[in-house]
Amino acid sequence: MKNIDTYDFNGKRVLVRVDFNVPLNDKFEITDDTRIRAALPTINRILEGGGMPILMSHLGRPKDAYDERFSLKHIVPRLSELLGREVKFAPDCVGPVAEEMAASLKPGEVLLLENLRFHPEEKKGDEQFAAQLAKLADAYVNDAFGTAHRAHASTTVVAKFFPEDKMFGYLIENELKHMDKVLHNPEHPFTAIMGGAKVSDKILIIENLLERVDNLVIGGGMVYTFVKARGGKIGNSLVEEDKLDLALHLLDKAKEKNVKVILPVDNVIADAFSNDANTRITPVDEIPDGWMGLDVGPETIKQVREVILNSKTILWNGPMGVFEMEKFAEGTKQVALAIAEATEKGAFSLVGGGDSVAAVNKFNLKDKMGYVSTGGGAMMEYMEGKELPGIKAIREG
Ligand code: AMP
């Protein structure tokens, strides 16, 4: 496997799969350029090495055909500004114009290709299409972690055309480094905190983590499937009736593996799914009919905090309650603060998967976490122990 730090880019055209799937407003202005900034180290490394980056990405969800709203041309001005040089733009990602533009690139120049998903072949992982992309360059770098779990042409299939000249960019390298540390080389005690709405979304990741962690904290809406399975009264709380057996199975498995499971003991209940609802604090298994549990309670927060502060490795995925509403945000906030404190004391923390990242951002604690993953679905699948096609395509063959 080649490495971006040591690879000789001099004079080479380098096809780079980036993730420029940024939010645009109705004037096509970028409202958050985090993803573009995240790709800069890789692009700059290629430029400094004397190579010519040819950038490809998807943007939004076009319906397999050109649609101005999803054109990557909207990215050109900001990217040019961030790179401090004018970026050229190919109006189609494959075909004679892209080929001509790629061929005439000079060292120091950057070419951005039009949205890959204007071609249905991209998502199908079409080999001919991948071959057309491959034609543009001498080497391939994948730096789009968020799509690494998809076997698309630009994320996976294209790699086979560069058997000796393919590698990860810095963003993916960084993601893998942190996830591998947690999965394969954690310092103990290792605590996983799993929250969010449903058990069904988290079964595979919980199963995989039970092989590795010392403590498993369960929060969020999925708590009530566990509580009901154990015979508790959950009122109108969120529940997955068809997962009650599974919840018991996970608890048994945890016992077998000597994993300490921390289920909430108390919770904040509400008489409506609303920030204006009446609220009370009750034991987690004594919720009256007509009421629902929407956040963990103060006694639970105390217990969870203690577990977190005694941990050396912490993985957090999914909020503890309905943190989008002020009244039910306290559990999530306190968990985030405890992780920040533990991290400051020397623990390693990894936060990832959709809503926990949103929560960390909401409470302005991103900089206090060890690492915040950029790839929701991809991160989840990697932590489930799956081999991601985009990762495998570079690592093998
Ligand atoms: P996930 O995408 O699986 O991480 O789920 C996140 C969502 O779960 C957030 O939108 C939360 O509002 C929601 N959630 C967390 N706790 C609860 C709860 N007790 N009842 C209902 N929804 C919840």
Residues whose N, C-alpha, C, O or C-beta is under 5 A from the ligand:
A	BS01	AMP	G195 G196 A197 K198 G220 G221 L238 G293 L294 D295 G318 P319 M320 G321 V322 F323 G354 D355
